[in-house]
Structures are given as structure tokens and as C-alpha cells.
Amino acid sequence: MTERASSGPLAGLRVLELGSVLMAPYAAQWLADLGADVVKVEPPAGDSTRRIGPAAEEGMAAQFLGVNRGKRSIVLDLKAQAGRGALLELARTADVLLHNNRPQKMKALGLHPEALLERNPRLVYACFHGFGEDGPYGGRPAYDDVIQGFCGLAHLMGERAGAPAYLPIVAADKTAGLTGAVALLAALMQRERTGRGCYVEIPMFESLVAFTALEHLYGHSFDPPKGPAAYPRVMTPERRPYATADGYICVLPYTDKHWGDLFRRCGRGDLAADPRFADVGARTQHIGALYGILADLMTTRPTAEWLEILGELEVPCAPVKSLEELVDDPHLAAVGFFSRFQQPDGSAMRLPGVPVLFDGARPPIRPPPRLGEHTKEILEQAGLGPDAWSPGSGSGSR
């Protein structure tokens, strides 16, 4: 397999992604965004997200578009010997192989870490799964909702809302995907020093417990506990977008100066001198009362007036925007964040860009691949003839 002509910090890196849905594909998309040649290995039916959401053409639905840009697609039936053989040959010169299948499934297919690392000792083999293999939950299936409940997030939402609830984003998959991308880059750096690859586990459960506990372990950071396992500032029901005289606003005075300046500007010098709000420690202890006062203050003026006042005081603030409004956001337009690609039905595909810049430049992105679009190309580059990819071979083709 030859590397795809590309640019970016990871140009020349070869990645095989056996991912589906979101977690592993999201990690692989980050590698593609940064310049790696990511080959998405799909079953004959394709990743299920190809059929989730609106689409301009069959197999290219919105959910698939969101997490598979910049990749090449190859169809291999890994249940068939020819498909597995083709994958093993591709892995021989790959830098990274990642998947989000359960470990026992990969072992049954003969595609477990030991088998791949024996063929290519420089390979970084990464498994994204629900739970660490050595614990009692190892091997159990897991999806985002399950992990949100298991890691404490749903409980924290219940503490605020009165009943456990999920965050309205696929938080566990994306968080574990980002964690995995960081871990893969670290493993590649280690390989540069040692010359050898390794096996990397990225379990969702442990990743999300680490994510949630960062601020919320709080009093339970000590044994015996010195307080509840919840960060008061973000748990108070008064932490929310505040109603103004004509809409809503997000505002977060944080420093002593922020609060003092705001109170005095509102004619409430008494609050600026209140010992409950004198410093960040005192404010944290009385955060519900403080945010309740802030909420009352915000109702006294229109949103635009508050944005001007808070801007003058250098207090962080913003209007509440919908995703539809962000499409036309002037800042995102000025920095060239969204990319557009023409679609077969005459519409345009809009994709968010890479959020980071290198030497002031945003890495360019390529649209997601059609199912099996690059099967013949990739297998021929790897020196595999028609028997490896023809319809009768069990590998799959397009």
C-alpha cells in the first residue's frame, strides 16, 4: 500500500480503520485531518451510519459525513478467508490499525493484536472498546447511552434536573475517540524511539470516568471524603443561560475583578463588598445565591445592551446560538471554518473544518468516501491482484 498524497503533520502515516459508528471513526478522522492516509475498511454492507440521516445520495447519509471525511474506503468481507488475507497484507506495511470491535470477535477472526504485531512489529494496534479487558466488565458490549449512565454523567444530570438524563450529544464516543487519538500519537512517538509498535487499549468506561471525575470527584478526592462528589459551581441549577429583557445570554464573571466591576456597574456596591462573594473560595460556597443574583440582574436590560456592557468590563459573555445560526456565524466565516462540496443532486455538502491551525493555516479536508470507492486502487497498490478484490473472492468490491 502506498501512502496517499497529502499534507499536514501526519503526512506519510498509514492507518487502517476497522471502525464503525462513531468512536473509532472519530479518532481516525482526527488522524486523517492531520494528514494521515486513513483507509476505512468496511464490510460489504458498509458502516451503518451510511444510512442514518438525510442524504444526497445512497450510502452517504449525514451521520456518516460527520465522522469520515478525508478517508479512503475499501470493502473487505473479514468473515471470508480472502478478506482476512487481504487485510493482513495491508497491515504488513501500515503504521496504525484501529477498531472498535470486541476483543473476542477479533480473536475469533485471527486479527487479534498478537497476530498482527507478529507480522508487523512496528504496527501500533489500537482497540476501542467498552471496558478494560482485565476487569469484570471486560468484553461486555457498550454504547454511548450505557456509558453515560455508568460513568456518573446521567446521575449528575439527575442531580440538576430531578431525574437521570443523558447529555444531548454522543459524549462518550467522542470523548473516548479523542482520548484514543492522543494515545495513538503517543504510541507513535514511542515507536520512533524504540523502533517497535505496541497494543493500545482505549476503553470507553475508564475514559469517561476520568473525564467526569476530573472536576466532580471533588470532595471524594480525599479519603475520608471532605465533601460531596460534585463540583458545586457547575451543579447549581442557577448555572444556565440567563433570561434578559428580550432573550437569553451566557455570561460567566469569574475573577474577583469581574464580579466587583459588574456589581458596581449595576449599582450594587453592597454586593461587591459582601464577604460571601469576596474571593473564588467564598463564591464557590455560595454559588447558588450568587448565580441567582446574576440571573435577576440580567433581566433588567436587553441582550444587546448587556453584551456591550459586559464587553467593556471584559467579562466573558455570548448570545445563545442555535446550530442553524452557527452555519452563518461571522467569525466562523472569517476564519474559513466550514467547507462546501457539490453533491450529485445539486445541493452542497457542508462540513466543519479542522479546528486547529499549523503555522496559521487550517489543514484542508476532503469529502468522505463512497462505499468501496478505493478498493481496487488500494489492493493493487499493495500488490494484490484481482483475486483479492473481485466479487467472487469474498473480499468485496465496488
GUVEXNU-383341 format. One record per residue (C-alpha): residue number from 1; residue in three letters; x, y, z. Coordinates in steps of 0.5 Angstrom, whole numbers. Each point is the difference from the previous one (the first is absolute). Layout:
BEGIN
+-----+--------+-------+-------+-------+
! num ! residu !    px !    py !    pz !
+-----+--------+-------+-------+-------+
! NUM !    ALA !     X !     Y !     Z !
...
+-----+--------+-------+-------+-------+
REM end
This chain:
BEGIN
+-----+--------+-------+-------+-------+
! num ! residu !    px !    py !    pz !
+-----+--------+-------+-------+-------+
!   1 !    MET !     0 !     0 !     0 !
!   2 !    THR !     3 !     7 !    -2 !
!   3 !    GLU !    -2 !     6 !     4 !
!   4 !    ARG !    -5 !     5 !    -3 !
!   5 !    ALA !     3 !     6 !    -2 !
!   6 !    SER !    -2 !     5 !     6 !
!   7 !    SER !     3 !     6 !     4 !
!   8 !    GLY !     0 !     1 !     7 !
!   9 !    PRO !     4 !    -2 !     7 !
!  10 !    LEU !    -2 !    -8 !    -1 !
!  11 !    ALA !     1 !     0 !    -8 !
!  12 !    GLY !     3 !    -7 !    -2 !
!  13 !    LEU !    -3 !    -3 !     6 !
!  14 !    ARG !    -4 !    -6 !    -2 !
!  15 !    VAL !    -7 !    -2 !     4 !
!  16 !    LEU !    -4 !    -6 !    -1 !
!  17 !    GLU !    -7 !     2 !     4 !
!  18 !    LEU !    -5 !    -6 !     1 !
!  19 !    GLY !    -4 !     4 !     4 !
!  20 !    SER !    -8 !     1 !     0 !
!  21 !    VAL !    -5 !     5 !     2 !
!  22 !    LEU !     4 !     6 !     4 !
!  23 !    MET !     5 !    -2 !     5 !
!  24 !    ALA !     6 !    -3 !    -4 !
!  25 !    PRO !    -2 !     4 !    -7 !
!  26 !    TYR !     0 !     7 !     4 !
!  27 !    ALA !     8 !    -2 !     3 !
!  28 !    ALA !     1 !    -2 !    -8 !
!  29 !    GLN !    -3 !     6 !    -2 !
!  30 !    TRP !     5 !     5 !     4 !
!  31 !    LEU !     6 !    -4 !    -3 !
!  32 !    ALA !    -3 !     1 !    -7 !
!  33 !    ASP !    -1 !     7 !     2 !
!  34 !    LEU !     7 !     1 !     2 !
!  35 !    GLY !     3 !    -3 !    -7 !
!  36 !    ALA !     0 !    -8 !     1 !
!  37 !    ASP !    -2 !    -4 !    -5 !
!  38 !    VAL !    -6 !    -4 !     3 !
!  39 !    VAL !    -3 !    -6 !    -3 !
!  40 !    LYS !    -7 !    -1 !     2 !
!  41 !    VAL !    -1 !    -8 !     0 !
!  42 !    GLU !    -8 !    -1 !    -1 !
!  43 !    PRO !    -4 !    -7 !     0 !
!  44 !    PRO !    -4 !    -1 !    -7 !
!  45 !    ALA !    -6 !     4 !     3 !
!  46 !    GLY !     4 !     6 !     3 !
!  47 !    ASP !     1 !     4 !     6 !
!  48 !    SER !    -8 !     0 !     3 !
!  49 !    THR !     1 !     8 !     0 !
!  50 !    ARG !     0 !     0 !    -7 !
!  51 !    ARG !    -8 !    -1 !     1 !
!  52 !    ILE !    -1 !     5 !     6 !
!  53 !    GLY !    -3 !     7 !    -2 !
!  54 !    PRO !    -1 !     4 !    -6 !
!  55 !    ALA !     4 !    -2 !    -7 !
!  56 !    ALA !     1 !     3 !    -6 !
!  57 !    GLU !     2 !    -7 !    -3 !
!  58 !    GLU !    -1 !    -7 !     3 !
!  59 !    GLY !     5 !    -2 !     5 !
!  60 !    MET !     2 !     7 !     1 !
!  61 !    ALA !    -4 !     2 !     6 !
!  62 !    ALA !     1 !     6 !     5 !
!  63 !    GLN !     3 !    -4 !     5 !
!  64 !    PHE !     5 !    -4 !    -4 !
!  65 !    LEU !     2 !     7 !    -3 !
!  66 !    GLY !     1 !     3 !     7 !
!  67 !    VAL !     6 !    -5 !     2 !
!  68 !    ASN !     3 !    -3 !    -6 !
!  69 !    ARG !     3 !     6 !    -4 !
!  70 !    GLY !     7 !    -1 !    -3 !
!  71 !    LYS !     0 !    -7 !     0 !
!  72 !    ARG !     0 !    -6 !    -6 !
!  73 !    SER !    -5 !    -5 !     0 !
!  74 !    ILE !     2 !    -8 !    -1 !
!  75 !    VAL !    -5 !    -5 !     0 !
!  76 !    LEU !     2 !    -7 !     3 !
!  77 !    ASP !    -4 !    -6 !     3 !
!  78 !    LEU !     4 !    -1 !     6 !
!  79 !    LYS !    -4 !    -7 !     1 !
!  80 !    ALA !     3 !    -2 !    -6 !
!  81 !    GLN !     7 !    -3 !    -1 !
!  82 !    ALA !     2 !     4 !    -6 !
!  83 !    GLY !    -3 !     7 !     4 !
!  84 !    ARG !     4 !    -2 !     6 !
!  85 !    GLY !     6 !    -2 !    -4 !
!  86 !    ALA !     0 !     7 !    -4 !
!  87 !    LEU !    -1 !     4 !     7 !
!  88 !    LEU !     7 !    -4 !     3 !
!  89 !    GLU !     3 !     2 !    -7 !
!  90 !    LEU !    -2 !     7 !     1 !
!  91 !    ALA !     2 !     0 !     7 !
!  92 !    ARG !     7 !    -2 !    -1 !
!  93 !    THR !     2 !     7 !    -2 !
!  94 !    ALA !    -5 !     4 !     4 !
!  95 !    ASP !     2 !     5 !     6 !
!  96 !    VAL !    -6 !    -1 !     3 !
!  97 !    LEU !    -6 !    -5 !     1 !
!  98 !    LEU !    -6 !     2 !     4 !
!  99 !    HIS !    -7 !    -3 !     1 !
! 100 !    ASN !    -6 !     0 !     5 !
! 101 !    ASN !    -2 !    -7 !     0 !
! 102 !    ARG !     0 !    -4 !     6 !
! 103 !    PRO !     7 !    -4 !     1 !
! 104 !    GLN !    -3 !    -7 !     0 !
! 105 !    LYS !    -3 !     2 !    -7 !
! 106 !    MET !     7 !     2 !    -3 !
! 107 !    LYS !     3 !    -6 !     3 !
! 108 !    ALA !    -5 !    -5 !    -3 !
! 109 !    LEU !     2 !     3 !    -7 !
! 110 !    GLY !     7 !    -1 !     2 !
! 111 !    LEU !     1 !     8 !     0 !
! 112 !    HIS !     2 !     1 !     7 !
! 113 !    PRO !     6 !     4 !     2 !
! 114 !    GLU !     5 !    -6 !     0 !
! 115 !    ALA !    -2 !    -2 !    -7 !
! 116 !    LEU !     1 !     7 !    -3 !
! 117 !    LEU !     6 !     2 !     4 !
! 118 !    GLU !     4 !    -6 !    -1 !
! 119 !    ARG !    -1 !     1 !    -8 !
! 120 !    ASN !     2 !     8 !     1 !
! 121 !    PRO !     4 !     1 !     7 !
! 122 !    ARG !    -1 !     8 !    -2 !
! 123 !    LEU !    -7 !     0 !     0 !
! 124 !    VAL !    -4 !     4 !     5 !
! 125 !    TYR !    -6 !    -5 !     1 !
! 126 !    ALA !    -6 !     4 !     4 !
! 127 !    CYS !    -6 !    -3 !     3 !
! 128 !    PHE !    -6 !     5 !     1 !
! 129 !    HIS !    -5 !    -4 !     5 !
! 130 !    GLY !    -5 !     1 !     5 !
! 131 !    PHE !     4 !    -2 !     6 !
! 132 !    GLY !     7 !    -2 !     2 !
! 133 !    GLU !     2 !    -7 !    -2 !
! 134 !    ASP !     3 !    -2 !     7 !
! 135 !    GLY !    -6 !     2 !     4 !
! 136 !    PRO !    -7 !    -4 !     2 !
! 137 !    TYR !    -4 !     4 !    -6 !
! 138 !    GLY !     6 !    -2 !    -5 !
! 139 !    GLY !    -4 !    -2 !    -6 !
! 140 !    ARG !    -6 !     3 !     1 !
! 141 !    PRO !    -4 !     4 !    -5 !
! 142 !    ALA !    -1 !     7 !     1 !
! 143 !    TYR !    -3 !     6 !    -4 !
! 144 !    ASP !     0 !     8 !     2 !
! 145 !    ASP !    -6 !     0 !     4 !
! 146 !    VAL !     2 !    -6 !     4 !
! 147 !    ILE !     7 !     3 !     2 !
! 148 !    GLN !    -3 !     7 !     1 !
! 149 !    GLY !    -4 !    -4 !     6 !
! 150 !    PHE !     6 !    -4 !     2 !
! 151 !    CYS !     5 !     6 !     1 !
! 152 !    GLY !    -5 !     4 !     4 !
! 153 !    LEU !    -2 !     5 !    -5 !
! 154 !    ALA !    -7 !    -2 !     0 !
! 155 !    HIS !     0 !     1 !     7 !
! 156 !    LEU !     3 !     7 !     0 !
! 157 !    MET !    -5 !     2 !    -5 !
! 158 !    GLY !    -6 !    -3 !     5 !
! 159 !    GLU !     3 !     4 !     6 !
! 160 !    ARG !    -1 !     6 !    -4 !
! 161 !    ALA !    -7 !    -2 !    -4 !
! 162 !    GLY !    -3 !    -4 !     5 !
! 163 !    ALA !     1 !    -7 !    -4 !
! 164 !    PRO !     6 !    -3 !    -3 !
! 165 !    ALA !     1 !     2 !    -7 !
! 166 !    TYR !     5 !     0 !    -6 !
! 167 !    LEU !     3 !     6 !    -3 !
! 168 !    PRO !    -3 !     1 !    -7 !
! 169 !    ILE !     7 !    -1 !    -3 !
! 170 !    VAL !     3 !    -7 !    -1 !
! 171 !    ALA !     5 !     2 !     5 !
! 172 !    ALA !     3 !    -7 !     2 !
! 173 !    ASP !     2 !    -2 !    -7 !
! 174 !    LYS !     3 !     7 !    -2 !
! 175 !    THR !     4 !     0 !     7 !
! 176 !    ALA !     3 !    -7 !    -1 !
! 177 !    GLY !     1 !     2 !    -7 !
! 178 !    LEU !     4 !     6 !     2 !
! 179 !    THR !     4 !    -4 !     5 !
! 180 !    GLY !     2 !    -5 !    -5 !
! 181 !    ALA !     2 !     5 !    -5 !
! 182 !    VAL !     5 !     3 !     6 !
! 183 !    ALA !     2 !    -7 !     2 !
! 184 !    LEU !     2 !    -2 !    -7 !
! 185 !    LEU !     4 !     6 !    -2 !
! 186 !    ALA !     4 !    -2 !     7 !
! 187 !    ALA !     1 !    -7 !    -2 !
! 188 !    LEU !     3 !     2 !    -7 !
! 189 !    MET !     4 !     5 !     4 !
! 190 !    GLN !     3 !    -6 !     4 !
! 191 !    ARG !     1 !    -4 !    -6 !
! 192 !    GLU !     4 !     5 !    -3 !
! 193 !    ARG !     5 !    -1 !     6 !
! 194 !    THR !    -1 !    -8 !     1 !
! 195 !    GLY !    -1 !    -2 !    -8 !
! 196 !    ARG !    -6 !    -4 !     3 !
! 197 !    GLY !    -7 !     0 !     0 !
! 198 !    CYS !    -5 !    -2 !     5 !
! 199 !    TYR !    -7 !    -1 !     2 !
! 200 !    VAL !    -4 !     6 !     3 !
! 201 !    GLU !    -7 !    -1 !     3 !
! 202 !    ILE !    -5 !     5 !     1 !
! 203 !    PRO !    -6 !    -2 !     4 !
! 204 !    MET !    -6 !     5 !     0 !
! 205 !    PHE !    -2 !    -1 !     7 !
! 206 !    GLU !     7 !     2 !     3 !
! 207 !    SER !     1 !     5 !    -5 !
! 208 !    LEU !    -7 !     3 !     2 !
! 209 !    VAL !     1 !    -1 !     8 !
! 210 !    ALA !     7 !     4 !    -1 !
! 211 !    PHE !    -4 !     5 !    -4 !
! 212 !    THR !    -6 !     1 !     5 !
! 213 !    ALA !     5 !    -1 !     6 !
! 214 !    LEU !     4 !     6 !    -2 !
! 215 !    GLU !    -4 !     5 !     4 !
! 216 !    HIS !    -5 !    -4 !     3 !
! 217 !    LEU !     4 !    -4 !     4 !
! 218 !    TYR !     1 !     6 !     5 !
! 219 !    GLY !    -1 !    -2 !     7 !
! 220 !    HIS !     1 !    -7 !    -1 !
! 221 !    SER !     7 !     1 !    -3 !
! 222 !    PHE !     1 !    -1 !     8 !
! 223 !    ASP !     0 !    -6 !     4 !
! 224 !    PRO !    -4 !     1 !     4 !
! 225 !    PRO !    -4 !     5 !    -4 !
! 226 !    LYS !     0 !     7 !     1 !
! 227 !    GLY !    -7 !     2 !    -4 !
! 228 !    PRO !    -4 !    -3 !    -5 !
! 229 !    ALA !     2 !    -3 !    -7 !
! 230 !    ALA !    -3 !     6 !    -4 !
! 231 !    TYR !     3 !     7 !    -2 !
! 232 !    PRO !    -5 !     5 !     3 !
! 233 !    ARG !     1 !     5 !    -5 !
! 234 !    VAL !    -2 !    -4 !    -6 !
! 235 !    MET !    -5 !    -4 !     4 !
! 236 !    THR !    -4 !     6 !     3 !
! 237 !    PRO !    -7 !     1 !    -4 !
! 238 !    GLU !     1 !     7 !    -1 !
! 239 !    ARG !     6 !    -1 !    -4 !
! 240 !    ARG !    -3 !     1 !    -7 !
! 241 !    PRO !    -1 !     5 !    -6 !
! 242 !    TYR !    -4 !     6 !     4 !
! 243 !    ALA !    -6 !     3 !    -3 !
! 244 !    THR !     1 !     7 !    -2 !
! 245 !    ALA !    -6 !     5 !    -1 !
! 246 !    ASP !     0 !    -2 !    -7 !
! 247 !    GLY !     3 !    -7 !    -1 !
! 248 !    TYR !     6 !    -4 !     3 !
! 249 !    ILE !     7 !     1 !     2 !
! 250 !    CYS !     6 !    -4 !     2 !
! 251 !    VAL !     5 !     3 !     5 !
! 252 !    LEU !     5 !    -2 !     5 !
! 253 !    PRO !     3 !     5 !     4 !
! 254 !    TYR !     6 !    -4 !     3 !
! 255 !    THR !     5 !     4 !     3 !
! 256 !    ASP !     0 !     5 !     6 !
! 257 !    LYS !     0 !     6 !    -4 !
! 258 !    HIS !    -5 !    -3 !    -5 !
! 259 !    TRP !    -5 !     0 !     6 !
! 260 !    GLY !     2 !     6 !     3 !
! 261 !    ASP !    -1 !     4 !    -6 !
! 262 !    LEU !    -6 !    -3 !    -2 !
! 263 !    PHE !    -4 !     1 !     6 !
! 264 !    ARG !     3 !     8 !     1 !
! 265 !    ARG !    -3 !     1 !    -8 !
! 266 !    CYS !    -6 !    -3 !     2 !
! 267 !    GLY !    -1 !     5 !     6 !
! 268 !    ARG !     1 !    -6 !     5 !
! 269 !    GLY !     7 !     2 !     4 !
! 270 !    ASP !    -3 !    -3 !     6 !
! 271 !    LEU !     1 !    -7 !    -4 !
! 272 !    ALA !     7 !     2 !    -1 !
! 273 !    ALA !     1 !     0 !     7 !
! 274 !    ASP !    -4 !    -6 !     2 !
! 275 !    PRO !     5 !    -5 !     3 !
! 276 !    ARG !    -4 !    -5 !    -3 !
! 277 !    PHE !     3 !     2 !    -6 !
! 278 !    ALA !     7 !     2 !     1 !
! 279 !    ASP !     4 !    -5 !    -3 !
! 280 !    VAL !    -1 !    -6 !    -4 !
! 281 !    GLY !     0 !    -5 !     6 !
! 282 !    ALA !    -5 !     4 !     3 !
! 283 !    ARG !    -4 !     1 !    -6 !
! 284 !    THR !     0 !    -8 !    -1 !
! 285 !    GLN !    -3 !    -1 !     7 !
! 286 !    HIS !    -6 !     5 !    -2 !
! 287 !    ILE !     0 !    -1 !    -7 !
! 288 !    GLY !    -8 !    -2 !    -1 !
! 289 !    ALA !    -1 !     7 !     4 !
! 290 !    LEU !     5 !     4 !    -5 !
! 291 !    TYR !    -3 !    -3 !    -6 !
! 292 !    GLY !    -7 !     1 !     2 !
! 293 !    ILE !     2 !     8 !     1 !
! 294 !    LEU !     3 !     0 !    -7 !
! 295 !    ALA !    -6 !    -3 !    -3 !
! 296 !    ASP !    -4 !     5 !     3 !
! 297 !    LEU !     5 !     6 !    -3 !
! 298 !    MET !     0 !    -3 !    -7 !
! 299 !    THR !    -8 !     1 !     0 !
! 300 !    THR !     1 !     8 !     0 !
! 301 !    ARG !     3 !     1 !    -7 !
! 302 !    PRO !    -1 !    -3 !    -7 !
! 303 !    THR !     5 !    -5 !    -2 !
! 304 !    ALA !     4 !     5 !    -5 !
! 305 !    GLU !     1 !     5 !     6 !
! 306 !    TRP !     3 !    -5 !     4 !
! 307 !    LEU !     5 !    -2 !    -5 !
! 308 !    GLU !     2 !     7 !    -1 !
! 309 !    ILE !     1 !     1 !     8 !
! 310 !    LEU !     3 !    -7 !     1 !
! 311 !    GLY !     5 !     1 !    -6 !
! 312 !    GLU !     2 !     7 !     3 !
! 313 !    LEU !     1 !    -4 !     7 !
! 314 !    GLU !     4 !    -6 !    -3 !
! 315 !    VAL !    -5 !    -4 !     3 !
! 316 !    PRO !    -1 !    -7 !    -5 !
! 317 !    CYS !    -6 !     0 !    -3 !
! 318 !    ALA !    -4 !    -2 !    -6 !
! 319 !    PRO !    -7 !    -1 !    -3 !
! 320 !    VAL !    -3 !    -6 !     0 !
! 321 !    LYS !     0 !    -3 !    -7 !
! 322 !    SER !    -3 !    -6 !    -4 !
! 323 !    LEU !     4 !    -5 !    -5 !
! 324 !    GLU !    -4 !     3 !    -5 !
! 325 !    GLU !     2 !     7 !     1 !
! 326 !    LEU !     8 !    -2 !     1 !
! 327 !    VAL !     0 !    -2 !    -7 !
! 328 !    ASP !     0 !     7 !    -2 !
! 329 !    ASP !     4 !     3 !     6 !
! 330 !    PRO !     4 !     6 !    -2 !
! 331 !    HIS !     6 !    -3 !     4 !
! 332 !    LEU !     0 !    -7 !    -3 !
! 333 !    ALA !    -1 !     3 !    -7 !
! 334 !    ALA !     6 !     5 !     1 !
! 335 !    VAL !     5 !    -6 !     2 !
! 336 !    GLY !    -3 !    -5 !    -5 !
! 337 !    PHE !    -2 !    -5 !     4 !
! 338 !    PHE !    -6 !    -3 !    -4 !
! 339 !    SER !     2 !    -4 !    -7 !
! 340 !    ARG !    -5 !    -1 !    -5 !
! 341 !    PHE !     0 !    -5 !    -5 !
! 342 !    GLN !    -5 !    -1 !    -6 !
! 343 !    GLN !    -5 !    -6 !     0 !
! 344 !    PRO !    -3 !    -4 !    -5 !
! 345 !    ASP !    -7 !     2 !     1 !
! 346 !    GLY !     3 !     8 !    -1 !
! 347 !    SER !     0 !     1 !     7 !
! 348 !    ALA !     6 !     2 !     4 !
! 349 !    MET !     3 !    -4 !     6 !
! 350 !    ARG !     3 !     4 !     6 !
! 351 !    LEU !     5 !    -3 !     4 !
! 352 !    PRO !     3 !     3 !     6 !
! 353 !    GLY !     7 !     1 !     0 !
! 354 !    VAL !     6 !    -2 !     4 !
! 355 !    PRO !     0 !     5 !     6 !
! 356 !    VAL !     8 !     0 !     1 !
! 357 !    LEU !     5 !     4 !    -4 !
! 358 !    PHE !     7 !    -1 !    -2 !
! 359 !    ASP !     4 !     6 !    -2 !
! 360 !    GLY !    -6 !     4 !     0 !
! 361 !    ALA !    -3 !    -5 !    -5 !
! 362 !    ARG !    -6 !    -4 !     0 !
! 363 !    PRO !     1 !    -7 !    -2 !
! 364 !    PRO !    -4 !    -2 !    -7 !
! 365 !    ILE !    -5 !    -5 !     1 !
! 366 !    ARG !    -3 !    -5 !    -6 !
! 367 !    PRO !    -7 !    -2 !     0 !
! 368 !    PRO !    -2 !    -7 !     3 !
! 369 !    PRO !     1 !    -6 !    -5 !
! 370 !    ARG !    -6 !    -4 !    -3 !
! 371 !    LEU !     0 !    -8 !     2 !
! 372 !    GLY !     6 !    -3 !    -3 !
! 373 !    GLU !     2 !     5 !    -4 !
! 374 !    HIS !     7 !    -1 !     0 !
! 375 !    THR !     0 !    -8 !     1 !
! 376 !    LYS !     3 !    -1 !    -7 !
! 377 !    GLU !     5 !     5 !     1 !
! 378 !    ILE !     3 !    -2 !     7 !
! 379 !    LEU !     0 !    -7 !    -1 !
! 380 !    GLU !     4 !     1 !    -7 !
! 381 !    GLN !     5 !     5 !     4 !
! 382 !    ALA !     1 !    -6 !     5 !
! 383 !    GLY !     2 !    -5 !    -6 !
! 384 !    LEU !    -6 !    -4 !     1 !
! 385 !    GLY !    -4 !    -2 !    -7 !
! 386 !    PRO !    -7 !     0 !    -2 !
! 387 !    ASP !    -1 !    -7 !     4 !
! 388 !    ALA !     1 !     4 !     6 !
! 389 !    TRP !    -6 !     5 !    -1 !
! 390 !    SER !    -4 !    -3 !    -6 !
! 391 !    PRO !    -7 !    -1 !     2 !
! 392 !    GLY !     1 !    -8 !     1 !
! 393 !    SER !     6 !     1 !     4 !
! 394 !    GLY !    -4 !     1 !     7 !
! 395 !    SER !     4 !     7 !     1 !
! 396 !    GLY !    -6 !     4 !    -3 !
! 397 !    SER !     1 !     6 !    -6 !
! 398 !    ARG !    -3 !     6 !    -3 !
+-----+--------+-------+-------+-------+
REM end
